[in-house]
Amino acid sequence: MSRILKCSVSLIILVMLLNIPSIGAYSGGKTGSSSSGCGCHGSSGGIAPTMSGLPSSYTPGQTYSLTWSAGSPSTGQGGFNLDASSGTWSNLGNRVQLSSGELTHSSDLQRSWTADWTAPSTGSGNVNFNLAVLYANSNSGTSGDNWATNSWAVPETIVQNTPPVASNVYVGTSASSGAITQAYYDQDIFAYYDYDDDDGDTESNSQLRWTKDGINVPQRNDFSNVPSSYTSIGEVWTMSVTPYDGDDFGSTVSASNSVEIIDYDTDGDGYGDQSDAFPNDPNEHLDSDSDGVGDNADAFPNDSTETVDTDSDGVGDNADAFPSDPNETSDSDNDGVGDNSDAFPNDSTETVDTDSDGVGDNADDFPNDPNETIDTDDDGVGDNADAFPTDAGETVDTDGDGVGDNGDWAPNNPNESKDSDGDGVGDNADAFPDDATETLDSDADGVGDNGDWAPNDANETQDSDDDGVGDNADAFPSNANETMDSDNDNVGDNADAFPFDSNETVDTDGDGVGDNGDWAPNDGDENSDSDGDGVGDNADVFPNNAAETLDSDGDGVGDNSDVFPNNASETLDSDLDGVGDNADAFPNDANETLDSDGNGVGDNAQLIAENLAAEKAAEDKARQQMIMVVSIVVVLVVASLGAVLFLRKRGDDGVDVPEKDFSSQVLPSLDKPVQQTYQQPVVEQTVVSEPTVLRQWTDEAGYTWRAMDDGSNYWWTGSEWQRSD
């Protein structure tokens, strides 16, 4: 091949290389876009993707083989992102990968994919499938591409369960072959029933409930038996069962019988051995007085000290002093005379009362006078007739005042008998019988009227400070300026600024709050500091917040916490960019504050992106122009070479030039060297330095981007930075 031809071929290859487009940014897969699709490729005008293999409702734990595709045509470049809200993926098909729990393509060379999905466990509910598919037009760029999405909601298959049934329910003993009505007190009783389930489910923790005398016994819940230690004679037991198959309870079924707990009856007298005091004697079953003799044979069944009454007088022989005398039973005073015949059965010194006056003849001073028995003072007058039976000097009391006439100061006045103070007023009428200066106490206060400051007021006798209020009612009996202390704080109401508050007496600043409870007792404008910050509540805009006292802009946020204390519209600057959060369209991004077009992208980032886009467009245009120029040059060069070769072959005069003999090492002397008519393009080799990051941000889909100083953009795939243009 000639040098000219080689140069031509090189130029053509160079032009072809310049026309090769860049590789797509997401050829290795993409996640997080199963619902929204990929906005980096065209628009959402694609045909909705399809999926086969999805059940109308899933069975928990079952695996389904799924196939999804991008629609017609089914071949070509493309990609996808498939996400299921629950379940697991396996058996991934060709060019399918699992990333962050979602499925996506591993290359962009097909439009149909497969994988197996295993349904979640029971009770997971609906499973949502979201699928986004990219239709690439294979122009190795993003223009002209489009995408589409689809979604499916698959419900869980609910298997209806048939509740189990209990039948033939009864109570029996281990020895019985069926239902019983009675069981001995030392026998255990058992629950019997048949379990049946149409679904074939085995029994699981069926509920058993025992009742005693109609009341549930929770201690035996879910036990199949009741030990004899739980039962007592006379109780009636039964039970019910509610069958359970692990999913549902069946209907509760009560036992067909109730069981009475009974006792053994050895002597067959109808009384159980446990309650029969004489279990081997059919004639006896009770011994009420526990004296060892049955009630039937015991004359005194309720008296353990008696069993026989020989004289049938109702008193047992053991207690009868005269067991053979039906008229006598006791001799209380042991004088040998039965109580019935003894006038004084409890007095061994007396048995007869001749005058029937209740005093035995032996002790009666007047045994034949039923009106008299004693003469205590030996004055010859019986005590009954003697007004003063123990005073030999007195026998008569004319006025009946209890004082004998011989010693009575007023023997005919029953109201008086003495005048102790000799003031002519008897002691009974004299309120002060030992004080000759006093006789009356009108108010009954213990102070005579003559010496009482208030003779008609039982609560007062003197007024020490002459203030017109008695000492008893006067809280300050020695202070004429005070009489009351309503709050009992020892300061009179007249001098007390707070007469009804025992904790306060003075209000120095006159603000209505006592000095003891006044935080600022000398400041009439303040009386409390609730938050303890040294500023009174009235002056403190935040009286309950120790960290704040002022709110200069009146926005409800204290100056200490307010980043903009003089701007009522702002309080926070989360990104510290000097612009308040309310006015900052991006309060958490210090690089952005405005979003003039409301598209969710800050003005600064949008300006950079627009500049980068403009630069890229200019570069693309320049590259296309360069390709066109180079193509024209190549065409001209090739044409020129053809012309030169043709002319050299024919010569200037039209005579054919002999062919060169390339086997000879020496050129023919007649031939002149061919002068090269064009300059081979030389590609200048330059050293490219690494680009510098101008700005980094994260878009709404969660992808992180970088804008470089060479005009390129890169995005983070999860493992490396990949150029997007």
Secondary structure as the mmCIF struct_conf table of DSSP 4:
data_model
#
loop_
_struct_conf.conf_type_id
_struct_conf.id
_struct_conf.beg_label_comp_id
_struct_conf.beg_label_asym_id
_struct_conf.beg_label_seq_id
_struct_conf.end_label_comp_id
_struct_conf.end_label_asym_id
_struct_conf.end_label_seq_id
HELX_RH_AL_P HELX_RH_AL_P1 ARG A 3 LEU A 18
TURN_TY1_P TURN_TY1_P1 ASN A 19 ASN A 19
HELX_LH_PP_P HELX_LH_PP_P1 ILE A 20 GLY A 24
TURN_TY1_P TURN_TY1_P2 ALA A 25 GLY A 28
BEND BEND1 GLY A 32 GLY A 32
TURN_TY1_P TURN_TY1_P3 SER A 34 SER A 36
TURN_TY1_P TURN_TY1_P4 GLY A 39 CYS A 40
BEND BEND2 HIS A 41 GLY A 42
STRN STRN1 SER A 43 SER A 43
BEND BEND3 SER A 44 SER A 44
BEND BEND4 GLY A 46 GLY A 46
HELX_LH_PP_P HELX_LH_PP_P2 ILE A 47 PRO A 49
STRN STRN2 THR A 50 SER A 52
BEND BEND5 GLY A 53 GLY A 53
BEND BEND6 SER A 56 SER A 57
STRN STRN3 TYR A 58 TYR A 58
HELX_LH_PP_P HELX_LH_PP_P3 THR A 59 THR A 59
TURN_TY1_P TURN_TY1_P5 PRO A 60 GLY A 61
STRN STRN4 THR A 63 SER A 69
BEND BEND7 SER A 72 PRO A 73
BEND BEND8 GLY A 76 GLN A 77
STRN STRN5 GLY A 78 ALA A 84
BEND BEND9 SER A 85 GLY A 87
STRN STRN6 THR A 88 SER A 90
BEND BEND10 ASN A 91 ASN A 91
TURN_TY1_P TURN_TY1_P6 ASN A 94 ARG A 95
STRN STRN7 VAL A 96 SER A 99
TURN_TY1_P TURN_TY1_P7 SER A 100 GLY A 101
STRN STRN8 GLU A 102 HIS A 105
BEND BEND11 SER A 106 LEU A 109
BEND BEND12 ARG A 111 ARG A 111
STRN STRN9 SER A 112 THR A 118
TURN_TY1_P TURN_TY1_P8 THR A 122 GLY A 123
STRN STRN10 VAL A 127 TYR A 135
BEND BEND13 SER A 138 THR A 142
TURN_TY1_P TURN_TY1_P9 SER A 143 GLY A 144
STRN STRN11 ASN A 146 VAL A 154
HELX_LH_PP_P HELX_LH_PP_P4 PRO A 155 PRO A 155
STRN STRN12 GLU A 156 GLU A 156
HELX_LH_PP_P HELX_LH_PP_P5 THR A 157 THR A 157
HELX_LH_PP_P HELX_LH_PP_P6 THR A 162 PRO A 164
STRN STRN13 VAL A 165 THR A 173
TURN_TY1_P TURN_TY1_P10 SER A 174 ALA A 175
BEND BEND14 SER A 177 GLY A 178
BEND BEND15 THR A 181 THR A 181
STRN STRN14 GLN A 182 TYR A 184
TURN_TY1_P TURN_TY1_P11 TYR A 185 ASP A 186
BEND BEND16 GLN A 187 GLN A 187
STRN STRN15 ILE A 189 ASP A 196
TURN_TY1_P TURN_TY1_P12 ASP A 198 ASP A 199
HELX_LH_PP_P HELX_LH_PP_P7 ASP A 201 GLU A 203
BEND BEND17 ASN A 205 ASN A 205
STRN STRN16 GLN A 207 LYS A 212
TURN_TY1_P TURN_TY1_P13 ASP A 213 GLY A 214
STRN STRN17 ILE A 215 ASN A 216
HELX_RH_3T_P HELX_RH_3T_P1 PRO A 218 ARG A 220
TURN_TY1_P TURN_TY1_P14 ASN A 221 ASP A 222
BEND BEND18 SER A 224 SER A 224
STRN STRN18 ASN A 225 VAL A 226
HELX_RH_3T_P HELX_RH_3T_P2 SER A 228 TYR A 230
TURN_TY1_P TURN_TY1_P15 ILE A 233 GLY A 234
STRN STRN19 VAL A 236 THR A 242
STRN STRN20 TYR A 244 TYR A 244
BEND BEND19 GLY A 246 ASP A 247
STRN STRN21 PHE A 249 PHE A 249
STRN STRN22 VAL A 253 SER A 254
BEND BEND20 SER A 256 SER A 256
STRN STRN23 VAL A 259 ILE A 262
TURN_TY1_P TURN_TY1_P16 THR A 266 ASP A 267
BEND BEND21 ASP A 269 TYR A 271
TURN_TY1_P TURN_TY1_P17 ASP A 273 SER A 275
BEND BEND22 ALA A 277 PHE A 278
TURN_TY1_P TURN_TY1_P18 PRO A 279 ASN A 280
TURN_TY1_P TURN_TY1_P19 PRO A 282 ASN A 283
TURN_TY1_P TURN_TY1_P20 SER A 288 ASP A 289
BEND BEND23 ASP A 291 VAL A 293
TURN_TY1_P TURN_TY1_P21 ASP A 295 ALA A 297
BEND BEND24 ALA A 299 PHE A 300
TURN_TY1_P TURN_TY1_P22 PRO A 301 ASN A 302
TURN_TY1_P TURN_TY1_P23 SER A 304 THR A 305
TURN_TY1_P TURN_TY1_P24 THR A 310 ASP A 311
BEND BEND25 ASP A 313 VAL A 315
TURN_TY1_P TURN_TY1_P25 ASP A 317 ALA A 319
BEND BEND26 ALA A 321 PHE A 322
TURN_TY1_P TURN_TY1_P26 PRO A 323 SER A 324
TURN_TY1_P TURN_TY1_P27 PRO A 326 ASN A 327
TURN_TY1_P TURN_TY1_P28 SER A 332 ASP A 333
BEND BEND27 ASP A 335 VAL A 337
TURN_TY1_P TURN_TY1_P29 ASP A 339 SER A 341
BEND BEND28 ALA A 343 PHE A 344
TURN_TY1_P TURN_TY1_P30 PRO A 345 ASN A 346
TURN_TY1_P TURN_TY1_P31 SER A 348 THR A 349
TURN_TY1_P TURN_TY1_P32 THR A 354 ASP A 355
BEND BEND29 ASP A 357 VAL A 359
TURN_TY1_P TURN_TY1_P33 ASP A 361 ALA A 363
BEND BEND30 ASP A 365 PHE A 366
TURN_TY1_P TURN_TY1_P34 PRO A 367 ASN A 368
TURN_TY1_P TURN_TY1_P35 PRO A 370 ASN A 371
TURN_TY1_P TURN_TY1_P36 THR A 376 ASP A 377
BEND BEND31 ASP A 379 VAL A 381
TURN_TY1_P TURN_TY1_P37 ASP A 383 ALA A 385
BEND BEND32 ALA A 387 PHE A 388
TURN_TY1_P TURN_TY1_P38 PRO A 389 THR A 390
TURN_TY1_P TURN_TY1_P39 ALA A 392 GLY A 393
TURN_TY1_P TURN_TY1_P40 THR A 398 ASP A 399
BEND BEND33 ASP A 401 VAL A 403
HELX_RH_3T_P HELX_RH_3T_P3 ASP A 405 GLY A 407
BEND BEND34 TRP A 409 ALA A 410
TURN_TY1_P TURN_TY1_P41 PRO A 411 ASN A 412
TURN_TY1_P TURN_TY1_P42 PRO A 414 ASN A 415
BEND BEND35 SER A 417 SER A 417
TURN_TY1_P TURN_TY1_P43 SER A 420 ASP A 421
BEND BEND36 ASP A 423 VAL A 425
TURN_TY1_P TURN_TY1_P44 ASP A 427 ALA A 429
BEND BEND37 ALA A 431 PHE A 432
TURN_TY1_P TURN_TY1_P45 PRO A 433 ASP A 434
TURN_TY1_P TURN_TY1_P46 ALA A 436 THR A 437
TURN_TY1_P TURN_TY1_P47 SER A 442 ASP A 443
BEND BEND38 ASP A 445 VAL A 447
HELX_RH_3T_P HELX_RH_3T_P4 ASP A 449 GLY A 451
BEND BEND39 TRP A 453 ALA A 454
TURN_TY1_P TURN_TY1_P48 PRO A 455 ASN A 456
TURN_TY1_P TURN_TY1_P49 ALA A 458 ASN A 459
BEND BEND40 THR A 461 THR A 461
TURN_TY1_P TURN_TY1_P50 SER A 464 ASP A 465
BEND BEND41 ASP A 467 VAL A 469
TURN_TY1_P TURN_TY1_P51 ASP A 471 ALA A 473
BEND BEND42 ALA A 475 PHE A 476
TURN_TY1_P TURN_TY1_P52 PRO A 477 SER A 478
TURN_TY1_P TURN_TY1_P53 ALA A 480 ASN A 481
TURN_TY1_P TURN_TY1_P54 SER A 486 ASP A 487
BEND BEND43 ASP A 489 VAL A 491
TURN_TY1_P TURN_TY1_P55 ASP A 493 ALA A 495
BEND BEND44 ALA A 497 PHE A 498
TURN_TY1_P TURN_TY1_P56 PRO A 499 PHE A 500
TURN_TY1_P TURN_TY1_P57 SER A 502 ASN A 503
TURN_TY1_P TURN_TY1_P58 THR A 508 ASP A 509
BEND BEND45 ASP A 511 VAL A 513
TURN_TY1_P TURN_TY1_P59 ASP A 515 GLY A 517
BEND BEND46 TRP A 519 ALA A 520
TURN_TY1_P TURN_TY1_P60 PRO A 521 ASN A 522
TURN_TY1_P TURN_TY1_P61 GLY A 524 ASP A 525
TURN_TY1_P TURN_TY1_P62 SER A 530 ASP A 531
BEND BEND47 ASP A 533 VAL A 535
TURN_TY1_P TURN_TY1_P63 ASP A 537 ALA A 539
BEND BEND48 VAL A 541 PHE A 542
TURN_TY1_P TURN_TY1_P64 PRO A 543 ASN A 544
TURN_TY1_P TURN_TY1_P65 ALA A 546 ALA A 547
TURN_TY1_P TURN_TY1_P66 SER A 552 ASP A 553
BEND BEND49 ASP A 555 VAL A 557
TURN_TY1_P TURN_TY1_P67 ASP A 559 SER A 561
BEND BEND50 VAL A 563 PHE A 564
TURN_TY1_P TURN_TY1_P68 PRO A 565 ASN A 566
TURN_TY1_P TURN_TY1_P69 ALA A 568 SER A 569
TURN_TY1_P TURN_TY1_P70 SER A 574 ASP A 575
BEND BEND51 ASP A 577 VAL A 579
TURN_TY1_P TURN_TY1_P71 ASP A 581 ALA A 583
BEND BEND52 ALA A 585 PHE A 586
TURN_TY1_P TURN_TY1_P72 PRO A 587 ASN A 588
TURN_TY1_P TURN_TY1_P73 ALA A 590 ASN A 591
TURN_TY1_P TURN_TY1_P74 SER A 596 ASP A 597
BEND BEND53 ASN A 599 VAL A 601
HELX_RH_AL_P HELX_RH_AL_P2 ASP A 603 ARG A 650
TURN_TY1_P TURN_TY1_P75 ASP A 652 ASP A 653
BEND BEND54 GLY A 654 GLY A 654
HELX_LH_PP_P HELX_LH_PP_P8 VAL A 655 LYS A 660
TURN_TY1_P TURN_TY1_P76 PHE A 662 SER A 663
BEND BEND55 SER A 664 VAL A 666
TURN_TY1_P TURN_TY1_P77 SER A 669 LEU A 670
HELX_LH_PP_P HELX_LH_PP_P9 ASP A 671 GLN A 676
BEND BEND56 TYR A 678 TYR A 678
HELX_LH_PP_P HELX_LH_PP_P10 GLN A 679 PRO A 681
HELX_LH_PP_P HELX_LH_PP_P11 VAL A 683 GLN A 685
HELX_LH_PP_P HELX_LH_PP_P12 VAL A 687 PRO A 691
STRN STRN24 VAL A 693 THR A 698
TURN_TY1_P TURN_TY1_P78 GLU A 700 ALA A 701
BEND BEND57 GLY A 702 GLY A 702
STRN STRN25 THR A 704 MET A 708
TURN_TY1_P TURN_TY1_P79 ASP A 709 ASP A 710
BEND BEND58 GLY A 711 GLY A 711
STRN STRN26 ASN A 713 TRP A 716
BEND BEND59 GLY A 718 GLU A 720
STRN STRN27 TRP A 721 ARG A 723
#
